[in-house]
Amino acid sequence: MYKNRIVKDELIGRNVTIKECTDPNWINISGKIIDETKNTLVIEIGDQKKRIGKNTATFEFEYDRKKTIVEGTRLLYRPEDRIKKAR
């Protein structure tokens, strides 16, 4: 249930942890989402800004005080379209 809600919600400003990724260097990296495009998330990690492809990772969000894991492919929409299209 929470997966469906987070997919349709605003991601900018949320803390995120990368749980799985095609690049093993990204696994278990945490930060704050500061920007989003159709295919990428920009995550602030410490004092650096890193861009990661949505389709390359599985993300863990804290949503309503619960950990929610979402496959990046479910987020592959422009932020403004995700509310209408995501399932």
C-alpha positions as CSV (number, residue, x, y, z in Angstrom):
1,M,0.0,0.0,0.0
2,Y,2.8,2.5,0.9
3,K,4.6,1.7,-2.4
4,N,1.6,3.0,-4.3
5,R,1.3,6.1,-2.2
6,I,5.0,7.1,-2.4
7,V,5.1,6.6,-6.2
8,K,2.4,9.2,-6.5
9,D,3.9,11.6,-4.0
10,E,6.6,14.3,-4.1
11,L,10.1,12.9,-3.8
12,I,12.1,16.1,-3.6
13,G,13.1,16.7,0.0
14,R,12.8,13.0,1.0
15,N,15.7,11.0,2.4
16,V,16.5,7.9,0.4
17,T,18.8,4.9,0.6
18,I,19.8,2.9,-2.4
19,K,19.3,-0.7,-1.6
20,E,20.1,-2.3,-5.0
21,C,21.9,-0.9,-8.0
22,T,23.6,-2.0,-11.2
23,D,26.7,-0.2,-9.9
24,P,27.7,-1.8,-6.6
25,N,29.4,1.4,-5.4
26,W,25.9,3.0,-4.9
27,I,24.5,0.2,-2.7
28,N,23.6,1.5,0.9
29,I,24.3,5.1,0.0
30,S,21.9,7.5,1.7
31,G,21.1,11.1,1.0
32,K,18.4,13.7,0.4
33,I,16.6,14.0,-3.0
34,I,17.1,17.6,-4.2
35,D,16.0,17.3,-7.8
36,E,14.2,14.9,-10.1
37,T,13.8,14.4,-13.9
38,K,12.0,11.8,-15.8
39,N,14.9,9.4,-15.7
40,T,17.1,10.5,-12.8
41,L,17.2,11.6,-9.2
42,V,19.7,14.1,-7.9
43,I,20.8,13.1,-4.4
44,E,22.7,15.3,-1.9
45,I,25.2,13.1,-0.2
46,G,27.1,15.1,2.4
47,D,28.3,18.2,0.4
48,Q,28.2,16.5,-3.0
49,K,25.4,16.2,-5.5
50,K,25.1,12.9,-7.3
51,R,22.8,11.9,-10.2
52,I,21.5,8.3,-10.4
53,G,19.3,6.7,-13.0
54,K,15.9,5.6,-11.7
55,N,16.0,2.5,-13.8
56,T,19.3,1.3,-12.4
57,A,18.4,1.1,-8.7
58,T,15.9,0.1,-6.0
59,F,15.3,2.8,-3.4
60,E,14.2,2.8,0.2
61,F,12.1,5.7,1.5
62,E,10.8,6.4,4.9
63,Y,7.1,7.1,4.4
64,D,4.7,7.7,7.2
65,R,7.4,6.4,9.6
66,K,7.7,3.1,7.7
67,K,10.5,1.9,5.4
68,T,9.2,1.5,1.9
69,I,11.2,-0.1,-0.9
70,V,10.4,1.0,-4.5
71,E,11.9,-0.2,-7.7
72,G,13.2,2.7,-9.7
73,T,11.4,1.6,-12.8
74,R,8.1,2.5,-11.0
75,L,9.4,6.1,-10.8
76,L,10.2,6.5,-14.5
77,Y,7.9,9.4,-15.2
78,R,8.3,13.2,-15.1
79,P,7.4,14.2,-11.6
80,E,4.3,16.1,-12.7
81,D,3.1,13.1,-14.7
82,R,3.8,10.4,-12.1
83,I,0.6,11.3,-10.1
84,K,-1.6,10.5,-13.1
85,K,0.3,7.5,-14.6
86,A,1.9,5.6,-11.8
87,R,0.2,2.4,-10.5
